[in-house]
Amino acid sequence: MFRNIIGILAVSVWVFACDNKSSETTETTEEPASTATLNYSIVGSYPHDIQSFTEGLYIDNGQIFESTGSPEELTYTLSHLGPVDTTTGKIIPKAAIDRNKYFGEGIAKLDGKIFQLTYKAQKCFVYDAKTYKQIAEYPYANAEGWGMTHDSTNLIMSDGTSKLTYFSPKDFSKVKEINVRENGYAIDKINELEYVGGYIYANIWTTNQIVKIDANTGNVVAKVDMGPIFVEAQKLNPGLMEMNGIAYNTTKGEFLITGKLWPKIYRIKFL
């Protein structure tokens, strides 16, 4: 009885919200399918610097790029970005922001530019992808910046909620939003992102879960628990923190998975 009442109220609220939603927000009226479970195999790994507080990861022409944050209590950390030396796992720093003012977050490369989010400053820094010279700085209204990827047309940003925001790479103006749900329920704490073939793969903060999101509907269509990888990495560095960092290698058809202060970047394939 109580569940039925709650269900009726929930439907009523949803209908009201749909009738009054912003034209910028993309919703779906499709009945969400049950969430599939992804399996995976580990096909290899690269070393990763255990002083890198990973916030963003992507691959460009076979080269891994990483951005990091700098928690106040971890005085050795930096908010910088650059290519990763796969023999040592260390970032070759190409751009950095003042850790006393900003906390670096996700990055993405699009249209010859590298975009770098900040945690609470509501700013996106933009660099020329060849020279790494800062060429722009854009504000955004989201209270926080977390992960970022792109769909070859727009940048896609997470902010720790269940919302993903699309921005134009021309001026970082807002294009639209989509709300992420699993079986009709909002999924928040969406963190690092990677867009692959119409789907967005996302870390869920403080968990070992990765969800696969339909970029058109916002529905979570599959998810995977990578707890075993976390346990293995923790044995190598007991001081590591949560999983964060997803990149896709189109040439090899494999994903790279890592985390904050992790000793390895794992190469995996979903089965």
N, C-alpha and C positions, 0 to 999 in steps of 0.2 A: 504494500500500500504506500509506504513512505517513498520507495523508489519510484513508483508510478507518478506520485505527485511531483517529485523532483524532476522526473523526465518531462512532464507536461510543462513545468516552469521553464526548464532548459530550452525546450522547443519554442516556447513563447518568446523568451529573451532572444533566441537566435533569429526568429522571424522578424522581431522588432529591429534587431541590429542590421539585418539584411536590407530592410526597408529604409534605413537611415544611414547606411554606410557611405563613406566618401567614395567619389568616383575614382580616386586614386588607388583604392584597395581592391585587390583581386580576390574573390571568394569563389568557392565551388558549391554547387547544389547537388553534385553527384554523391551517391551513397558510397562512403569510403569502404574499400575492400579490407579484408583482414591483413594484418602486417605479416609479411613473409620473413623468414629467418635466413640471413646470409651466412654461408660458410666460407672459410678462407684457408689458404695455405701460405706458409712463409717460404719465399723463394730465395731469400738472401737478406743482407743488411749492410749498412754503412756505419762507420763510427759517428758519434754525435757528441758534441762538446757538453759536458755535464754542468757547465756554467752558462749555457744558453737557455734562457727562460722563454721557450718557443711560443710565439703568438701568431706567426704566419708562415706558410710554406707553399712554394709552387715550383714547377719545373719549366724551364724555357730553353728550347734547343738542347735538351739533354742535361742542362746545368741546373742543379738544385739551388734555389734562393730561399733565404730564411730571414724573418724579422723577429726581434726579441723585445721583451719588456724588462722593466727594472724595478722590482719591488723595493721599497725603502729599506726593509729589513735585510735584504740580500745586497749588501753594499758592493759586491763584486760584479753585479749584473749591469748590463747596458741596454739602452734602447737604440739598437742600430739594425742595419740590414745589409745584405750582400750575398754573393755566391758562397756556397759551402764547399770547402776542400774535403773531398770524399776519402782522402787518405788519413786525415786527422779529425774530421768532423767539425772543425772550427770555421766560423764565418770569416770571410775576407771582407772586412767592413768597408762599405762604399758610401754610406750615408748614416748620420746619427743625429739624434735630437737630445737636448739637454735633459738628463734624467731628473734634475731638480725641478723642472717645469712640466715635463711631459712623460707619459708612459706609452711606449710604442706598442701597437697592436697589429692587426692583420695587414697584409700587403697583397697587391695584385698588379700585374702588368697588362696594360691595354693601350693600343694606339701609340706605341712608342713611349709610353710614360709609366712610371711606377708610382702607385698610390699607396700611402701609408696612413692608417688610422691611428688615432690617439684614444686612450681609455676614457677620460672624463673631460678633456679639454674641448670637445666638440669641434675638432679641427682635423682636416685631412691634408697631409703634406704631399706634394707632387714633385717627382724628380724626372729629369730626362733620362731615359733608360740606357743611353749610351754614355753620357758624361756623369750621371748621378748628381748633377747640379740641380738644386731646388728651383723649380720654375713657377710654382703656384702654391697657394694655401687656401683651402676652402672650408667654410663653416658648414655644419649640419645640425639639424634640430634634434636628432636622437640624443637622449641623455648620455649614452655611452657608445663607444665603438669597440667591437670585438673582432670578428672574423671578416674576411673579404675574399671574393672570387669574381669571376665575370662569365658572361655567356657569349662573348665575342661582340656583343653590342653594348650592353650595360654592365656596370659594376654592381655587385650584389653584396650587401653588408648585413651582418648580424649585430645585435646590440644587447644580447643577454636575455631578451624576451622571446616570445614565440613568433616574432615578426621578422621578416626579411625585407629590406628596403633596397630598391633598384635606383641607381644614380647614373646620370649621363656622364661619360668620361670627358665631355667637352668643358663642362663648367661645374660638375658635381651637383647639378640640379636634380631634385627628386623626380623620378619617373612614375613609380608605383610602389605598392607594398603587397606582400602576400602573407597570409597567416598560416603557420604550420600546425597541422593537427594529425593526431594518430587516432583512428577509429572515432573521430569526432571531438576529441579532447585536445586542447592546446598543449603543445610541447614547448616549454621555455628553456632557458639557459643554453640556447643554441650558440655554439662558439665557432671554431675554425671551419672554413668551408672549402669545397672543391666542386666545380661544375663539370659534369661529364655527360654528354649525350642527352640532354634534356632533364637530367636529374642533378640534385645538389646533395652531396655527401657532407654530413656535418657531425662534428664532435658535440657531445652534450656535456657541459661543464661538470666537473667533479665525478664523472662516471667514466667507465670504460666502453661506453656505447657509441657506436656510429650509426646514424640514421640516414636512409636514402629517401630523399624528398622529391616528389614530382614537382618540377619547377612551374608547371602550368596550374596545378590545383592547390599546391601546398600540402597535399596529403603525404604522410609517411607511408611508403609502400614496402619498405624492408628495413631491418636493423640487424646489427651484429654486436655481440658482446666480445670484446677483445681482452677480457680479464687475464687469460693465460699469458698474453704478451706483456701485460703490465707486471705480472708476477715475475716473469723472467727478467725484465728490465730492472725491477726493484732489487733483485738479488745482486745485480751488478752495481747498482747505486742505490742504497737504502734511503738516500736523501732526496730522491726524485719526487716530482709532484705529478699532477694529473696529465693524462693523455691530451695532447693538443697539437695538431699539425697533420694535414692531409694534402697530398699532392698526387697527380696522376701523370704517369709517363705514357704518352700516346704511342711511342715507338715500341715499347716493351709490353704494353697492355697491363701494367701493374701499378699499384698504389704504393706510395711511401707514407708510413705512419710513424710518428714520434710523439714526444711530449716534453714538458718543461723539466729541464735538467736530466733528460734521459741520456743513457750512454750509447744508444743506437738509434738509427733510422731504419725501420724494418721495411723490407720489400715484400708486399703481399699480393696475392691474386684472389679475387672473390670467385667462388665456385658456383 
